[in-house]
Amino acid sequence: MWARLLSAAAGIWLMTAPAVLRYSNPAQTNDRIIGPIVASISIIAIWQVTRAIRWLNLPLGAWLILAPALLGYLSTAARWNDPL
């Protein structure tokens, strides 16, 4: 359960990071789209019945690692932030 709570916290951080670290598009848009999805999946996966949904965060995590290179992030803060 703690892993899903940590994942939900990471999703919430992704939503707030553009404002805190002051970076803009395309990193800002990416984080504000992926963050709520990660947090939602993590919270839904807390219960035993919906535990299998947690695997949906795996491709999202892979995307966060690849996004700085594929989207061409300009901000150093954004590049360091996304490969959580």
Steps between C-alpha positions, in 0.01 A plus 500: 500500500782741577629472142165613361486790745851601395396476137194717569727756667726496191196565281399792718855634484490481119189719504662764719861483373458742206385775738760422768796454265376763252534319172272525199389310191533223391611367839226689682225356282643150523523508880153646540354221287701205633492607868124465557494172310780354715338622822157366402630158401699478823204592718267260319757219537506529881206261533553128453225468236663756271863414578579387143446850364831605657680360197363785291752729672788302346465643146437845649827475692679393183349799322626735773851367446482539121304828486792743556681361195194456280331831582820703521472651847680834519508532877764314701259480794241330283755252366606402851145490632339262252721193541362464853 
